[in-house]
Amino acid sequence: MTDELPWAASNQAWWDERTPIHSASEFYDLAGFVADPEATHLRPFEIAEVGDVAGKTLVHTQCHFGMDTLSWARRGARVTGLDFSEPAVETARRVAAEIGVEADFVAGNVYDAVELVGGRTFDVVYTGLGALVWLPDVRRWARVMAELTAPGGLFYLAEFHPITEVFADGDLTVEQPYFHDQAQMWDEPGTYTNFDAATTDNVSYQWTHPVGEVVSALVEAGLTIELLHEFDYTLFPRWPFLEHDPAGRTYRMPEGRPSLPMMYSVRARKPG
């Protein structure tokens, strides 16, 4: 996501190729989202913790093809979405037109977000699930988030819990360190919505950011933390023994097994 570093091209190619796979997937159910004006791609805890957004300006950084962004628009926000993948931004614009929602989508590097939105600030700055692992410098990211937030405005992050990254895919064997600064390089076909998808751009680079590092970065950037919540469920069958809740489209540890944090959220405020 920074043009000067060699991993940036690999990550962008990875997302460019997977955007049409994701937008056609059952996981996202884009057709259902378009057909039902009441449909949302937001999780209930996000809606509850962000609160009423009607009439507020909201920017969604690292928005992929905009389903979360447009879900906030359906709740009354005046939305801007930003993503570094041109195919994702083009898809988001198309979907916005199809559902008749006014939205502004911008293509570019999240670290350049302030310039890309013309120096505007927003009542709500939102970052959704699966974003931070693609960024090497979380303190730089936090400074950008704080700059985007209007005085008195709200910053909100929902993320997968980094503790889940230390375990092997098949079980709870500790395989990776929780604290490390180096990128993990992956060379795998497919994607999280279809592991069997035929793909050619398969190299990606990701970073694990401990919760303490993320929260500290937001505080250092000048934001005041209002809440930090952890959740004992996730959106994917991270391990084969997780139990599926079809109604909530979530997965959690089976009854009788110790729970683990699998997602978390942070809400912060910029002093006004």
C-alpha positions in Angstrom: 0.0 0.0 0.0 3.0 2.2 -0.3 4.3 2.6 -3.8 7.9 2.7 -2.8 8.1 -0.8 -1.3 8.4 -4.1 -3.2 5.6 -5.9 -1.4 3.0 -3.2 -2.4 2.7 -4.4 -6.0 2.2 -8.0 -4.9 -0.6 -7.1 -2.4 -2.4 -4.9 -4.9 -2.3 -7.6 -7.6 -3.6 -10.1 -5.0 -6.6 -7.9 -4.2 -7.2 -6.8 -7.8 -7.5 -10.4 -8.9 -9.7 -11.5 -6.0 -12.2 -8.6 -6.2 -14.4 -10.3 -8.9 -14.2 -13.6 -7.0 -15.3 -12.0 -3.8 -18.1 -9.9 -5.4 -19.5 -13.1 -7.0 -19.2 -15.2 -3.8 -21.9 -16.6 -1.5 -20.0 -15.2 1.4 -20.8 -11.6 0.4 -24.1 -12.4 -1.4 -23.9 -9.1 -3.3 -27.0 -10.0 -5.4 -29.0 -10.3 -2.2 -27.6 -7.0 -0.9 -28.6 -5.3 -4.1 -32.1 -6.8 -4.2 -33.0 -6.0 -0.5 -32.9 -2.4 0.5 -32.9 -3.4 4.2 -29.9 -5.7 3.8 -26.7 -4.9 5.6 -23.2 -6.3 5.7 -22.4 -4.8 9.1 -22.2 -6.9 12.2 -24.8 -6.1 15.0 -22.1 -5.1 17.4 -20.7 -2.5 14.9 -24.1 -0.9 14.5 -24.6 -0.8 18.3 -21.2 0.6 19.0 -21.1 3.3 16.3 -24.6 4.4 16.9 -26.8 6.6 14.8 -25.0 7.8 11.7 -28.0 9.5 10.0 -26.9 12.7 8.4 -23.3 12.2 9.4 -20.3 12.2 7.1 -18.4 8.8 7.2 -15.3 7.6 5.6 -14.5 3.9 5.3 -10.8 3.3 4.7 -9.7 0.0 3.0 -13.3 -0.5 2.0 -12.8 -3.3 -0.6 -15.8 -3.2 -3.0 -17.9 -1.1 -0.6 -20.5 -3.3 1.0 -19.9 -2.1 4.5 -19.6 1.5 3.2 -22.9 1.2 1.4 -24.5 -0.5 4.5 -23.6 2.7 6.5 -25.1 4.8 3.6 -28.3 2.8 4.0 -28.4 3.8 7.6 -28.3 7.5 6.6 -24.6 8.4 6.5 -23.0 10.5 3.7 -20.3 8.1 2.8 -16.8 8.1 1.2 -15.0 4.8 0.6 -11.3 4.4 -0.1 -9.4 1.4 -1.3 -6.1 0.8 -3.2 -7.7 -1.6 -5.7 -9.1 0.0 -8.8 -11.3 -3.0 -9.6 -12.7 -2.9 -6.1 -13.5 0.8 -6.4 -15.1 0.4 -9.8 -17.3 -2.4 -8.4 -18.3 -0.2 -5.4 -19.3 2.6 -7.7 -21.4 0.2 -9.8 -23.1 -1.3 -6.8 -23.9 2.2 -5.4 -25.5 3.1 -8.8 -27.5 -0.1 -8.8 -29.0 0.4 -5.4 -29.5 4.2 -5.9 -27.2 5.3 -3.1 -25.1 8.4 -3.3 -21.5 7.6 -2.4 -18.0 8.7 -3.2 -15.4 6.1 -3.8 -11.7 6.9 -4.2 -8.8 4.7 -5.3 -5.5 5.1 -3.5 -3.1 4.3 -0.7 -4.6 4.5 2.8 -1.5 6.3 4.0 -2.4 9.1 1.5 -6.1 9.2 2.5 -6.0 12.8 3.8 -4.8 14.1 0.5 -7.0 11.7 -1.5 -10.2 13.1 0.1 -9.0 16.7 -0.3 -8.2 17.4 3.3 -11.8 16.8 4.5 -12.5 15.5 8.0 -15.4 13.3 8.9 -17.9 12.8 11.7 -17.1 9.0 11.6 -14.0 7.3 10.5 -14.5 3.5 10.1 -12.1 0.7 9.4 -13.6 -2.8 9.0 -12.5 -6.3 9.5 -9.4 -7.7 7.8 -7.7 -4.3 7.1 -4.7 -4.0 9.5 -2.8 -7.1 8.5 -2.1 -5.4 5.2 -0.3 -2.5 6.8 3.3 -2.5 8.0 3.2 0.7 10.0 0.2 0.9 12.3 1.4 4.1 14.0 1.5 5.9 10.6 -2.0 4.5 10.0 -3.3 5.8 13.3 -2.0 9.3 12.6 -3.9 9.3 9.3 -7.1 8.1 11.0 -6.8 10.9 13.6 -6.3 13.5 10.8 -9.4 12.2 9.0 -11.5 12.5 12.2 -13.3 15.8 12.7 -12.9 17.5 16.2 -15.5 15.7 18.4 -15.8 13.0 15.8 -15.7 9.2 16.2 -13.1 6.7 15.1 -14.1 3.1 15.0 -12.2 -0.1 14.2 -13.6 -3.7 14.0 -10.9 -6.3 13.5 -10.0 -10.0 13.7 -8.1 -10.6 16.9 -4.4 -11.1 16.3 -4.1 -13.9 18.8 -5.8 -16.2 16.3 -2.8 -15.7 14.0 -0.4 -17.5 16.4 -2.2 -20.9 16.0 -1.9 -23.5 13.2 -4.9 -23.8 10.8 -5.8 -27.3 11.9 -5.6 -26.9 15.7 -4.5 -24.7 18.6 -0.8 -25.5 18.3 1.2 -22.3 18.7 2.9 -21.8 15.3 3.7 -18.1 15.0 4.9 -15.5 17.5 2.4 -12.9 18.7 5.0 -10.2 18.9 7.0 -9.7 15.7 7.8 -6.9 13.3 8.5 -8.8 10.1 6.1 -9.4 7.3 4.8 -12.9 6.7 5.0 -13.8 3.0 2.2 -16.1 1.7 2.2 -17.9 -1.6 -1.2 -19.6 -1.8 -3.8 -19.9 -4.5 -7.5 -19.2 -3.8 -9.0 -16.8 -1.4 -11.1 -16.7 1.8 -14.4 -16.8 0.0 -13.3 -19.8 -2.3 -10.2 -21.7 -1.4 -10.4 -23.6 -4.7 -10.6 -20.5 -6.9 -8.1 -20.5 -9.8 -5.8 -17.5 -9.2 -2.4 -16.5 -10.5 -1.3 -13.6 -8.3 -0.8 -15.6 -5.2 2.0 -13.9 -3.2 1.0 -11.5 -0.4 2.6 -9.9 2.6 0.9 -9.4 5.9 1.7 -8.1 9.4 0.3 -9.0 12.8 -0.4 -6.0 15.1 -1.0 -6.9 18.7 -4.1 -5.2 20.3 -1.9 -3.2 22.6 0.1 -1.8 19.7 -3.0 -0.7 17.9 -4.6 1.0 20.9 -1.4 2.7 21.9 -1.0 4.0 18.3 -4.4 5.5 18.4 -3.7 7.2 21.8 -0.4 8.5 20.5 -2.2 10.0 17.5 -4.4 12.1 19.9 -7.6 10.0 20.0 -9.3 9.2 23.3 -10.3 5.6 23.7 -14.0 5.1 24.7 -14.2 1.3 24.5 -12.3 -1.9 23.7 -14.4 -5.0 23.3 -13.3 -8.6 22.5 -15.6 -11.2 21.0 -15.5 -15.0 21.3 -16.6 -15.6 17.7 -15.5 -14.9 14.2 -16.8 -15.0 10.6 -14.8 -17.9 9.2 -14.2 -21.6 10.2 -10.7 -20.7 11.3 -10.4 -24.2 12.9 -12.4 -27.3 11.8 -13.8 -27.8 15.3 -15.6 -24.4 15.5 -19.4 -24.5 15.7 -21.3 -22.6 13.1 -24.3 -20.3 13.9 -26.1 -20.0 10.6 -28.4 -17.3 11.9 -25.5 -15.0 12.9 -23.2 -16.3 10.2 -20.5 -16.8 12.9 -18.2 -19.5 14.3 -17.3 -20.0 17.9 -15.7 -22.6 20.2 -17.8 -25.7 21.0 -19.7 -25.7 24.3 -17.4 -27.1 27.0 -14.2 -25.8 25.4 -12.4 -22.7 26.7 -13.3 -19.6 24.8 -10.8 -17.4 22.8 -11.0 -13.8 21.6 -11.5 -14.0 17.9 -12.5 -10.4 17.0 -12.3 -7.0 18.7 -13.5 -3.5 18.4 -12.2 -0.1 19.4 -14.1 3.2 19.6 -12.3 6.4 20.1 -13.1 10.1 20.0 -11.1 13.1 18.8 -11.2 15.9 21.3 -13.4 18.8 20.1 
